[in-house]
Each structure stands twice: as structure tokens, then as C-alpha cells.
Amino acid sequence: MKNILVPVGSSKNALSHLQYAVDFAEAYKAKLFVVQVYNVYTKAGTMIKVDKIIERESLAYLNDLVSKLDKRNVDITVKVLKGKLIDTLELASKAADIDLILVEPRTNSVREEVFLGKTSGKIIKQTQIPTLIVPEDYTFKPFTNILFAVKSAIIKKKNSLDPLVSVKEHFKAVVNLLLVKTPFYNKGDFELKNEIKNIVDSVTKTENATTFQGVLEHFKVINPDMLCVVRRKRGFFAKKWENNVILKKDFSSPIPVLVLRGLK
């Protein structure tokens, strides 16, 4: 991973999250792009232009956060971008050749019972860029034990496993594959091709109503320090984030969650 994007909101965890991003980037000797996206909705008849004001205040906010970091010689670029969140992040990611987006669960100060806020949920649900969800106030440490949970091992999209392969190889981590047979199981879903065989160290099969329930059942046994799941239409977070928000009662993770783009 060479380029990492970190969208920043106004949460109390912003500084801690940025420090994690710096430490993660240092481990990879990667470049860090710290961005804040804003949009202006003008009222009818209003002629006051607030773009420059918002841009100036947002840039000052980001620079203040960055000034408080232990930068560890990481190359950090700070940008304030105007536009719709997802479209803007997609364009920025393409322009900077981004390999991974790091998000905190709640980019803004929202209800305590919320695990994944609207903005973070939208980023994970709607972008096609691999994403790492970092728990609040989490301190970076090398990954050693990864739980990779899927309900289908069929891979059709080229390079979709690259982020997982990168983490495994860089940190010499063990990858435990959990194949979860759900009511949507299709013949061939558990047939492992070389793309997966070559990166997993163990395989466990289970039968549960959802992939999430399979993870809960095996989490303590495997004791991972990273959870890896797949973004698809009927994937890991499917019904949990129909409104881009996930409550802690539905899902919460004490460890980073790597979300891959759909394998199919």
C-alpha cells in the first residue's frame, strides 16, 4: 500500500484516528492524504458566498490536528474538497491512486449507541475502494491473526483480495478463513480457488443465518486482531446499514475491520 486516504469529520476521536493512520502509514512507508469534504446548500435569495469561509476554517481545523500528531516522518498531504461526499472521495482516490481508506466509526459526534455513523456507513457502503474501520481510541499494532469471513469463496473481480494479501505479507499474519453457509448458499460457494488457497492458513466451515452470526460464534476461539469481510449487495452488513447507520446492538467490533470490495 502506497497511498492511504483519511476522511476527517468533527468527532472527538479525530486526533486519535489520525495518529493511528500515521502509524499505519509508517509501517507501510506510505503517503497519507488527510481530507475533509464539504458541500454548500444555498438558500433561495441568498447571495453570500460561504465557500471560501468554509474552506479556510476546514483547512485550519485539519492543519491544527496534523500539528498535534507524532508524524514519524510520514508524508502527509492535507486537502479540503468541495462536492458530494462519495463522488468527491472517488475522484480524489482516483487522482491520488489511493489503495485504502481509513475511517473511524463515527466521523461526527453522534449518539453513543451508534457504532457506524451515517457518513462512515455511506463511505463503506457506496465506495468501491477497500476500507479499514478503526475502533475509537485504538492504538496501532502489527496484525498477527486475521479472521476472514465470507459466505462465498467465489472470486471474479481481479485484485479484490489485494489489500488482504498485502496485510498478510507485510505483517506475516495468519489468515483464518471462515466459510459461513447461510440460507443464500449456492453450490460451489465453498470451492476454494488458488487465489484464496494461497493466502489462508486455516479453513473453518459453519452454518448460520448470517455471516455476522458466524463471526460471533467463532470470534473468541480464533481471537483475531483484524476482521476481514466483503462488501456486496447481500454481504456482511446487508440489512444492518440500509440507512447507512449501524447500531452497536446490531454490530460492534473491538478490532479493525477490513472491508474488501465485492469478490463477484
Long-range contacts (C-beta under 8 A, 24 or more apart in sequence): 1-28, 1-30, 1-99, 1-100, 1-163, 1-166, 2-28, 2-30, 2-31, 2-97, 2-99, 3-30, 3-31, 3-33, 3-96, 3-97, 3-98, 3-99, 4-28, 4-30, 4-31, 4-32, 4-33, 4-98, 4-99, 4-100, 4-101, 4-102, 5-33, 5-35, 5-89, 5-92, 5-93, 5-96, 5-98, 5-100, 5-101, 5-102, 5-129, 6-32, 6-33, 6-34, 6-35, 6-101, 6-102, 6-103, 7-35, 7-36, 7-37, 7-89, 7-101, 7-103, 7-107, 7-119, 7-123, 8-34, 8-35, 8-36, 8-62, 8-65, 8-107, 9-36, 9-104, 9-106, 9-107, 9-108, 9-119, 10-61, 10-107, 10-108, 10-109, 11-104, 11-106, 11-107, 11-108, 11-109, 12-109, 13-104, 13-106, 13-136, 13-137, 14-65, 14-104, 14-107, 15-65, 15-68, 15-69, 16-136, 16-137, 16-138, 17-102, 17-104, 17-134, 17-136, 18-65, 18-66, 18-69, 19-69, 19-70, 19-140, 20-102, 20-134, 20-138, 20-139, 20-140, 21-102, 21-134, 22-69, 22-70, 22-71, 22-72, 22-74, 22-76, 23-72, 23-139, 23-140, 24-102, 24-132, 24-140, 25-74, 26-72, 26-73, 26-74, 27-140, 27-142, 27-170, 27-171, 28-170, 30-74, 30-99, 31-74, 31-75, 31-76, 31-77, 32-74, 32-75, 32-76, 32-77, 33-76, 33-77, 33-79, 33-92, 33-96, 33-98, 34-62, 34-65, 34-66, 34-76, 34-77, 34-78, 34-79, 35-78, 35-79, 35-80, 35-81, 35-89, 35-92, 36-61, 36-62, 36-79, 36-80, 36-81, 37-81, 37-82, 37-83, 37-85, 37-88, 37-89, 38-80, 38-81, 38-82, 39-82, 39-83, 39-84, 39-85, 40-82, 51-82, 55-80, 55-82, 85-119, 85-122, 85-123, 86-122, 86-123, 86-126, 86-127, 89-123, 89-127, 89-129, 90-127, 90-128, 90-129, 93-127, 93-129, 98-129, 99-130, 99-163, 99-166, 100-129, 100-130, 100-131, 100-132, 100-163, 101-127, 101-129, 101-130, 101-131, 101-132, 102-131, 102-132, 102-134, 103-131, 103-132, 103-133, 103-134, 104-133, 104-134, 104-136, 105-133, 105-134, 105-135, 105-136, 106-136, 113-247, 113-248, 113-249, 114-245, 114-246, 114-247, 114-248, 115-246, 115-247, 115-248, 115-250, 115-251, 115-252, 115-253, 116-241, 116-245, 116-246, 116-251, 117-245, 118-243, 118-244, 118-245, 119-244, 121-241, 121-243, 121-244, 121-245, 121-246, 122-244, 124-231, 124-237, 124-241, 124-259, 125-231, 125-237, 125-241, 125-244, 128-261, 129-261, 130-162, 130-163, 130-258, 130-259, 130-260, 130-261, 131-231, 131-258, 131-259, 132-256, 132-257, 132-258, 132-259, 133-253, 133-256, 133-257, 133-259, 134-256, 135-253, 135-254, 135-255, 135-256, 138-255, 138-256, 141-225, 142-171, 142-173, 143-167, 143-171, 143-173, 143-225, 143-226, 143-256, 144-171, 144-172, 144-173, 144-174, 144-225, 145-173, 145-174, 145-176, 145-222, 145-223, 145-224, 145-225, 145-226, 146-173, 146-174, 146-175, 146-176, 146-224, 146-225, 146-226, 146-227, 146-228, 146-258, 147-176, 147-178, 147-215, 147-218, 147-219, 147-222, 147-224, 147-226, 147-227, 147-228, 148-175, 148-176, 148-177, 148-178, 148-200, 148-228, 148-229, 149-178, 149-180, 149-211, 149-214, 149-215, 149-227, 149-228, 149-229, 149-236, 150-177, 150-178, 150-179, 150-180, 150-211, 150-229, 150-230, 150-263, 151-179, 151-180, 151-181, 151-182, 151-184, 151-185, 151-189, 151-211, 152-185, 152-186, 152-189, 152-190, 152-263, 152-264, 153-177, 153-179, 153-189, 153-190, 153-191, 153-192, 153-193, 153-196, 153-263, 154-188, 154-189, 154-191, 154-193, 154-263, 154-264, 155-193, 155-195, 155-196, 155-263, 155-264, 156-263, 156-264, 157-261, 157-262, 157-263, 157-264, 160-260, 160-261, 160-262, 160-263, 161-195, 161-196, 161-199, 161-260, 161-263, 163-258, 163-260, 164-199, 164-228, 164-258, 164-260, 165-199, 167-226, 167-258, 168-199, 173-226, 174-201, 174-202, 175-199, 175-200, 175-201, 175-202, 175-228, 176-200, 176-201, 176-202, 176-204, 176-222, 176-224, 177-202, 177-203, 177-204, 178-204, 178-206, 178-214, 178-215, 178-218, 178-222, 179-203, 179-204, 179-205, 179-206, 180-206, 180-207, 180-208, 180-210, 180-211, 180-213, 180-214, 180-215, 181-205, 181-206, 181-207, 181-208, 182-207, 182-208, 182-209, 182-210, 182-211, 183-209, 184-234, 210-238, 211-235, 211-236, 212-236, 212-240, 212-251, 224-255, 225-255, 225-256, 226-255, 226-256, 226-257, 226-258, 227-253, 227-255, 227-256, 227-257, 227-258, 228-257, 228-258, 228-259, 228-260, 229-257, 229-258, 229-259, 229-260, 230-259, 230-260, 230-261, 230-262, 230-263, 231-259, 231-260, 231-261, 231-262, 232-262, 232-263, 232-264, 233-262, 235-262
